Amino acid sequence: MKKLFLTLCVALFSVGAFAQEKGEMAVGGSLNFNTDASMFGIGPKFQYFIIDNLRAEAEAVYYFKKNGVDMWTAIASAHYLFNVADKFNVYPIAGLGFAHSSASASGSVEGHSYDVSVSSTDFIGQAGAGAQYFFTDKIGANFDAKYQFGHGGTFVIAAGIIVKL
């Protein structure tokens, strides 16, 4: 049993060595779903490999207005890629950023008009996991599941396309 465990560990580390390399960059976009607010959003992302298998990602997401609520996030994350099969990687996600939301309402009560608006910008963090698959040497798709804490906390599911530069 010990030999089998050791063999698996060596295989995992040797497979991981063939993943991404320092200095590689990619750009892309994603479609996000914020489960707490039941809102869809889209946004661009940029990825840069700091060292082999460790990349930094900057992403901004604008969520489509729903029931008078606007929302956007801007987050920088780190991903450590584990190559589990040819062209397929999984990675943990850890990040920090900002979330902004604003809401407005207007109407009238007994002949008196009112307009109300509130907004909030908060520091947030996120933790989760993701997976990516490259269809070609340059074009890939990714899927992330992450919990964003701060600003009320929410679970976000994202899917996107990335293109290596």
ZABA-495626 format. One record per residue: residue in three letters; x, y, z of N, C-alpha, C in turn. Coordinates in nm, 3 decimals. Example, Ala and Ser with C-alpha at 12.3 -4.5 7.8 and 13.67 -1.06 7.14 Angstrom:
<marses>
MARSE resn     n_u     n_v     n_w    ca_u    ca_v    ca_w     c_u     c_v     c_w
MARSE  ALA   1.319  -0.569   0.780   1.230  -0.450   0.780   1.320  -0.330   0.780
MARSE  SER   1.285  -0.225   0.708   1.367  -0.106   0.714   1.290   0.003   0.787
</marses>
This chain:
<marses>
MARSE resn     n_u     n_v     n_w    ca_u    ca_v    ca_w     c_u     c_v     c_w
MARSE  MET   0.082  -0.119   0.000   0.000   0.000   0.000   0.087   0.126   0.000
MARSE  LYS   0.198   0.123   0.077   0.288   0.237   0.083   0.352   0.262  -0.053
MARSE  LYS   0.388   0.153  -0.124   0.449   0.169  -0.256   0.350   0.229  -0.355
MARSE  LEU   0.224   0.188  -0.348   0.122   0.243  -0.436   0.103   0.392  -0.409
MARSE  PHE   0.096   0.430  -0.283   0.079   0.571  -0.245   0.199   0.653  -0.294
MARSE  LEU   0.319   0.604  -0.276   0.440   0.673  -0.321   0.440   0.687  -0.473
MARSE  THR   0.401   0.582  -0.543   0.395   0.586  -0.689   0.295   0.691  -0.737
MARSE  LEU   0.179   0.697  -0.673   0.079   0.798  -0.710   0.130   0.940  -0.684
MARSE  CYS   0.196   0.961  -0.572   0.251   1.094  -0.541   0.354   1.137  -0.644
MARSE  VAL   0.444   1.048  -0.680   0.546   1.078  -0.780   0.479   1.108  -0.914
MARSE  ALA   0.379   1.031  -0.951   0.308   1.053  -1.077   0.240   1.190  -1.079
MARSE  LEU   0.175   1.227  -0.970   0.109   1.358  -0.963   0.208   1.473  -0.976
MARSE  PHE   0.320   1.463  -0.906   0.418   1.571  -0.914   0.484   1.579  -1.052
MARSE  SER   0.509   1.466  -1.116   0.571   1.469  -1.248   0.473   1.518  -1.353
MARSE  VAL   0.344   1.488  -1.340   0.243   1.540  -1.433   0.230   1.689  -1.418
MARSE  GLY   0.230   1.738  -1.294   0.218   1.881  -1.269   0.332   1.960  -1.330
MARSE  ALA   0.446   1.900  -1.346   0.561   1.970  -1.400   0.543   2.009  -1.546
MARSE  PHE   0.448   1.950  -1.616   0.428   1.980  -1.757   0.316   2.081  -1.780
MARSE  ALA   0.268   2.148  -1.677   0.157   2.242  -1.691   0.206   2.376  -1.748
MARSE  GLN   0.169   2.485  -1.689   0.197   2.619  -1.741   0.332   2.669  -1.693
MARSE  GLU   0.389   2.765  -1.767   0.523   2.813  -1.737   0.525   2.961  -1.705
MARSE  LYS   0.625   3.002  -1.627   0.645   3.140  -1.586   0.643   3.233  -1.708
MARSE  GLY   0.573   3.344  -1.696   0.568   3.444  -1.802   0.455   3.429  -1.901
MARSE  GLU   0.387   3.314  -1.903   0.274   3.296  -1.995   0.159   3.388  -1.954
MARSE  MET   0.086   3.438  -2.053  -0.027   3.527  -2.028  -0.149   3.479  -2.107
MARSE  ALA  -0.266   3.516  -2.057  -0.390   3.484  -2.126  -0.493   3.593  -2.096
MARSE  VAL  -0.585   3.612  -2.188  -0.698   3.703  -2.168  -0.825   3.623  -2.194
MARSE  GLY  -0.935   3.672  -2.140  -1.060   3.602  -2.162  -1.178   3.676  -2.103
MARSE  GLY  -1.286   3.605  -2.097  -1.408   3.661  -2.042  -1.487   3.551  -1.974
MARSE  SER  -1.578   3.592  -1.886  -1.657   3.492  -1.815  -1.800   3.537  -1.796
MARSE  LEU  -1.886   3.439  -1.780  -2.026   3.459  -1.744  -2.039   3.410  -1.601
MARSE  ASN  -2.089   3.496  -1.512  -2.096   3.464  -1.369  -2.241   3.462  -1.322
MARSE  PHE  -2.267   3.382  -1.221  -2.399   3.381  -1.157  -2.378   3.397  -1.007
MARSE  ASN  -2.431   3.505  -0.951  -2.426   3.533  -0.808  -2.551   3.470  -0.747
MARSE  THR  -2.532   3.365  -0.667  -2.648   3.290  -0.617  -2.727   3.367  -0.511
MARSE  ASP  -2.661   3.451  -0.433  -2.730   3.525  -0.328  -2.825   3.629  -0.388
MARSE  ALA  -2.777   3.703  -0.489  -2.859   3.807  -0.551  -2.936   3.755  -0.673
MARSE  SER  -2.914   3.632  -0.713  -2.974   3.573  -0.834  -2.953   3.664  -0.955
MARSE  MET  -2.827   3.708  -0.972  -2.793   3.798  -1.082  -2.684   3.736  -1.170
MARSE  PHE  -2.696   3.760  -1.302  -2.595   3.719  -1.398  -2.503   3.836  -1.427
MARSE  GLY  -2.376   3.805  -1.451  -2.280   3.909  -1.484  -2.179   3.860  -1.586
MARSE  ILE  -2.113   3.957  -1.652  -2.009   3.925  -1.748  -1.888   4.013  -1.719
MARSE  GLY  -1.773   3.966  -1.762  -1.655   4.049  -1.742  -1.530   3.992  -1.805
MARSE  PRO  -1.430   4.081  -1.822  -1.301   4.039  -1.875  -1.209   3.988  -1.765
MARSE  LYS  -1.108   3.913  -1.806  -1.006   3.866  -1.712  -0.871   3.863  -1.781
MARSE  PHE  -0.766   3.876  -1.700  -0.628   3.870  -1.748  -0.552   3.776  -1.654
MARSE  GLN  -0.473   3.686  -1.712  -0.396   3.590  -1.632  -0.248   3.601  -1.666
MARSE  TYR  -0.164   3.588  -1.562  -0.019   3.593  -1.580   0.045   3.490  -1.487
MARSE  PHE   0.135   3.406  -1.542   0.203   3.306  -1.462   0.325   3.368  -1.394
MARSE  ILE   0.321   3.376  -1.262   0.428   3.433  -1.181   0.546   3.337  -1.177
MARSE  ILE   0.518   3.212  -1.150   0.614   3.102  -1.156   0.541   2.985  -1.221
MARSE  ASP   0.614   2.880  -1.251   0.550   2.764  -1.312   0.431   2.718  -1.226
MARSE  ASN   0.317   2.701  -1.288   0.193   2.651  -1.228   0.122   2.750  -1.134
MARSE  LEU   0.181   2.864  -1.101   0.116   2.963  -1.015   0.086   3.088  -1.096
MARSE  ARG  -0.044   3.118  -1.111  -0.082   3.234  -1.189  -0.161   3.334  -1.105
MARSE  ALA  -0.151   3.458  -1.146  -0.232   3.565  -1.090  -0.340   3.597  -1.192
MARSE  GLU  -0.459   3.627  -1.143  -0.569   3.662  -1.233  -0.635   3.789  -1.182
MARSE  ALA  -0.660   3.882  -1.273  -0.736   4.003  -1.243  -0.867   3.993  -1.322
MARSE  GLU  -0.979   4.012  -1.252  -1.110   3.997  -1.317  -1.205   4.105  -1.267
MARSE  ALA  -1.280   4.161  -1.358  -1.386   4.256  -1.324  -1.517   4.200  -1.378
MARSE  VAL  -1.622   4.205  -1.297  -1.752   4.151  -1.339  -1.860   4.256  -1.316
MARSE  TYR  -1.937   4.282  -1.420  -2.054   4.368  -1.407  -2.177   4.279  -1.408
MARSE  TYR  -2.259   4.291  -1.306  -2.382   4.212  -1.296  -2.498   4.294  -1.353
MARSE  PHE  -2.579   4.231  -1.435  -2.690   4.300  -1.500  -2.792   4.347  -1.396
MARSE  LYS  -2.841   4.467  -1.414  -2.933   4.529  -1.320  -3.058   4.443  -1.303
MARSE  LYS  -3.097   4.425  -1.176  -3.215   4.345  -1.146  -3.289   4.410  -1.029
MARSE  ASN  -3.416   4.436  -1.045  -3.500   4.496  -0.941  -3.439   4.625  -0.884
MARSE  GLY  -3.382   4.707  -0.972  -3.324   4.834  -0.929  -3.187   4.824  -0.866
MARSE  VAL  -3.125   4.706  -0.869  -2.994   4.686  -0.806  -2.886   4.673  -0.914
MARSE  ASP  -2.780   4.752  -0.901  -2.660   4.742  -0.984  -2.550   4.683  -0.898
MARSE  MET  -2.461   4.604  -0.959  -2.352   4.546  -0.882  -2.233   4.518  -0.974
MARSE  TRP  -2.111   4.536  -0.921  -1.989   4.496  -0.991  -1.886   4.452  -0.888
MARSE  THR  -1.792   4.368  -0.935  -1.681   4.325  -0.851  -1.551   4.339  -0.930
MARSE  ALA  -1.442   4.361  -0.859  -1.307   4.363  -0.917  -1.218   4.286  -0.819
MARSE  ILE  -1.160   4.176  -0.867  -1.088   4.086  -0.777  -0.957   4.039  -0.841
MARSE  ALA  -0.852   4.035  -0.759  -0.724   3.975  -0.799  -0.713   3.842  -0.724
MARSE  SER  -0.685   3.735  -0.798  -0.680   3.601  -0.739  -0.549   3.531  -0.774
MARSE  ALA  -0.518   3.430  -0.696  -0.406   3.341  -0.725  -0.462   3.201  -0.747
MARSE  HIS  -0.408   3.131  -0.846  -0.448   2.993  -0.879  -0.321   2.909  -0.889
MARSE  TYR  -0.319   2.794  -0.824  -0.209   2.700  -0.843  -0.262   2.582  -0.924
MARSE  LEU  -0.210   2.565  -1.047  -0.263   2.465  -1.138  -0.200   2.327  -1.118
MARSE  PHE  -0.289   2.228  -1.110  -0.249   2.088  -1.106  -0.295   2.026  -1.237
MARSE  ASN  -0.200   1.975  -1.316  -0.233   1.912  -1.443  -0.274   1.768  -1.415
MARSE  VAL  -0.403   1.738  -1.429  -0.453   1.603  -1.396  -0.469   1.514  -1.519
MARSE  ALA  -0.471   1.574  -1.637  -0.479   1.498  -1.762  -0.431   1.589  -1.874
MARSE  ASP  -0.411   1.534  -1.991  -0.366   1.613  -2.104  -0.463   1.728  -2.129
MARSE  LYS  -0.413   1.851  -2.125  -0.489   1.975  -2.150  -0.593   2.007  -2.042
MARSE  PHE  -0.593   1.936  -1.929  -0.693   1.958  -1.824  -0.625   1.989  -1.690
MARSE  ASN  -0.660   2.101  -1.630  -0.603   2.146  -1.503  -0.714   2.173  -1.402
MARSE  VAL  -0.683   2.152  -1.276  -0.770   2.196  -1.166  -0.687   2.288  -1.077
MARSE  TYR  -0.755   2.377  -1.003  -0.681   2.473  -0.922  -0.765   2.527  -0.807
MARSE  PRO  -0.699   2.553  -0.693  -0.766   2.626  -0.586  -0.762   2.776  -0.620
MARSE  ILE  -0.856   2.851  -0.564  -0.866   2.995  -0.588  -0.863   3.068  -0.455
MARSE  ALA  -0.780   3.173  -0.447  -0.779   3.261  -0.330  -0.761   3.403  -0.383
MARSE  GLY  -0.846   3.496  -0.337  -0.835   3.631  -0.391  -0.891   3.738  -0.300
MARSE  LEU  -0.856   3.862  -0.335  -0.903   3.981  -0.264  -0.947   4.085  -0.366
MARSE  GLY  -1.044   4.168  -0.327  -1.090   4.271  -0.418  -1.197   4.359  -0.357
MARSE  PHE  -1.280   4.414  -0.445  -1.387   4.505  -0.405  -1.517   4.465  -0.471
MARSE  ALA  -1.626   4.494  -0.400  -1.761   4.475  -0.455  -1.837   4.604  -0.433
MARSE  HIS  -1.911   4.644  -0.534  -1.993   4.765  -0.523  -2.136   4.729  -0.562
MARSE  SER  -2.230   4.780  -0.486  -2.370   4.763  -0.523  -2.444   4.893  -0.494
MARSE  SER  -2.544   4.918  -0.573  -2.629   5.034  -0.552  -2.772   4.995  -0.586
MARSE  ALA  -2.864   5.056  -0.516  -3.006   5.029  -0.539  -3.081   5.161  -0.538
MARSE  SER  -3.182   5.169  -0.621  -3.264   5.289  -0.625  -3.410   5.251  -0.642
MARSE  ALA  -3.494   5.338  -0.588  -3.639   5.318  -0.600  -3.705   5.455  -0.603
MARSE  SER  -3.816   5.463  -0.671  -3.894   5.587  -0.673  -4.041   5.552  -0.679
MARSE  GLY  -4.122   5.645  -0.639  -4.265   5.622  -0.640  -4.338   5.737  -0.574
MARSE  SER  -4.458   5.713  -0.534  -4.535   5.817  -0.465  -4.628   5.751  -0.363
MARSE  VAL  -4.647   5.824  -0.255  -4.736   5.782  -0.148  -4.826   5.900  -0.115
MARSE  GLU  -4.956   5.880  -0.129  -5.055   5.984  -0.100  -5.019   6.115  -0.167
MARSE  GLY  -4.981   6.109  -0.295  -4.953   6.229  -0.372  -4.814   6.286  -0.354
MARSE  HIS  -4.732   6.227  -0.270  -4.596   6.276  -0.249  -4.497   6.182  -0.319
MARSE  SER  -4.414   6.239  -0.404  -4.314   6.160  -0.477  -4.190   6.139  -0.391
MARSE  TYR  -4.123   6.026  -0.414  -3.999   6.001  -0.346  -3.900   5.932  -0.439
MARSE  ASP  -3.773   5.959  -0.417  -3.663   5.892  -0.484  -3.564   5.852  -0.375
MARSE  VAL  -3.527   5.725  -0.372  -3.435   5.675  -0.271  -3.325   5.598  -0.343
MARSE  SER  -3.200   5.625  -0.303  -3.090   5.545  -0.357  -2.986   5.525  -0.247
MARSE  VAL  -2.928   5.406  -0.248  -2.821   5.371  -0.154  -2.712   5.299  -0.231
MARSE  SER  -2.589   5.311  -0.183  -2.480   5.237  -0.246  -2.380   5.195  -0.139
MARSE  SER  -2.303   5.093  -0.173  -2.206   5.038  -0.080  -2.089   4.981  -0.159
MARSE  THR  -1.968   5.012  -0.115  -1.848   4.952  -0.171  -1.772   4.887  -0.056
MARSE  ASP  -1.741   4.760  -0.070  -1.677   4.685   0.038  -1.557   4.608  -0.012
MARSE  PHE  -1.463   4.586   0.079  -1.349   4.499   0.058  -1.398   4.355   0.070
MARSE  ILE  -1.362   4.268  -0.026  -1.408   4.129  -0.022  -1.291   4.033  -0.043
MARSE  GLY  -1.313   3.910  -0.007  -1.219   3.802  -0.035  -1.294   3.690  -0.103
MARSE  GLN  -1.221   3.598  -0.162  -1.287   3.482  -0.222  -1.198   3.359  -0.209
MARSE  ALA  -1.263   3.245  -0.200  -1.195   3.116  -0.194  -1.280   3.016  -0.270
MARSE  GLY  -1.215   2.926  -0.343  -1.291   2.828  -0.418  -1.201   2.735  -0.495
MARSE  ALA  -1.255   2.680  -0.603  -1.182   2.588  -0.688  -1.228   2.604  -0.831
MARSE  GLY  -1.143   2.565  -0.924  -1.177   2.575  -1.064  -1.114   2.464  -1.145
MARSE  ALA  -1.154   2.459  -1.271  -1.100   2.362  -1.366  -1.094   2.429  -1.503
MARSE  GLN  -0.996   2.391  -1.582  -0.987   2.443  -1.719  -0.944   2.334  -1.814
MARSE  TYR  -0.994   2.346  -1.936  -0.960   2.250  -2.041  -0.923   2.330  -2.165
MARSE  PHE  -0.809   2.295  -2.227  -0.767   2.362  -2.350  -0.808   2.278  -2.470
MARSE  PHE  -0.887   2.339  -2.559  -0.931   2.273  -2.683  -0.817   2.268  -2.783
MARSE  THR  -0.737   2.375  -2.786  -0.619   2.384  -2.872  -0.503   2.430  -2.784
MARSE  ASP  -0.388   2.457  -2.846  -0.274   2.506  -2.769  -0.299   2.647  -2.714
MARSE  LYS  -0.392   2.721  -2.771  -0.415   2.861  -2.732  -0.553   2.888  -2.670
MARSE  ILE  -0.653   2.809  -2.699  -0.791   2.839  -2.658  -0.842   2.736  -2.558
MARSE  GLY  -0.894   2.786  -2.446  -0.945   2.698  -2.343  -1.072   2.750  -2.278
MARSE  ALA  -1.134   2.666  -2.199  -1.255   2.702  -2.125  -1.229   2.674  -1.977
MARSE  ASN  -1.295   2.751  -1.892  -1.278   2.727  -1.749  -1.412   2.732  -1.677
MARSE  PHE  -1.415   2.669  -1.560  -1.533   2.668  -1.474  -1.483   2.689  -1.331
MARSE  ASP  -1.541   2.789  -1.262  -1.502   2.820  -1.125  -1.623   2.816  -1.033
MARSE  ALA  -1.602   2.770  -0.913  -1.703   2.776  -0.806  -1.632   2.839  -0.687
MARSE  LYS  -1.683   2.953  -0.641  -1.613   3.026  -0.535  -1.710   3.095  -0.441
MARSE  TYR  -1.665   3.108  -0.317  -1.743   3.181  -0.218  -1.675   3.315  -0.196
MARSE  GLN  -1.752   3.422  -0.211  -1.701   3.557  -0.188  -1.754   3.604  -0.054
MARSE  PHE  -1.661   3.635   0.037  -1.702   3.679   0.170  -1.675   3.828   0.186
MARSE  GLY  -1.750   3.890   0.274  -1.755   4.035   0.282  -1.871   4.079   0.196
MARSE  HIS  -1.920   4.197   0.210  -2.032   4.247   0.130  -2.151   4.150   0.137
MARSE  GLY  -2.170   4.092   0.254  -2.282   4.000   0.272  -2.250   3.854   0.249
MARSE  GLY  -2.151   3.824   0.166  -2.114   3.687   0.136  -2.207   3.623   0.035
MARSE  THR  -2.150   3.556  -0.064  -2.230   3.491  -0.167  -2.148   3.381  -0.235
MARSE  PHE  -2.216   3.287  -0.296  -2.154   3.182  -0.374  -2.166   3.221  -0.521
MARSE  VAL  -2.055   3.214  -0.596  -2.053   3.253  -0.737  -2.008   3.136  -0.822
MARSE  ILE  -2.079   3.112  -0.930  -2.043   3.010  -1.028  -2.007   3.085  -1.157
MARSE  ALA  -1.893   3.050  -1.217  -1.847   3.121  -1.337  -1.798   3.022  -1.442
MARSE  ALA  -1.824   3.055  -1.567  -1.773   2.977  -1.680  -1.721   3.076  -1.783
MARSE  GLY  -1.609   3.043  -1.847  -1.553   3.138  -1.941  -1.461   3.075  -2.044
MARSE  ILE  -1.410   3.163  -2.129  -1.316   3.126  -2.235  -1.189   3.205  -2.212
MARSE  ILE  -1.074   3.142  -2.232  -0.946   3.212  -2.223  -0.863   3.183  -2.348
MARSE  VAL  -0.781   3.281  -2.384  -0.694   3.270  -2.500  -0.552   3.305  -2.457
MARSE  LYS  -0.458   3.214  -2.476  -0.318   3.241  -2.443  -0.262   3.342  -2.543
MARSE  LEU  -0.183   3.433  -2.490  -0.120   3.535  -2.575   0.016   3.487  -2.626
</marses>
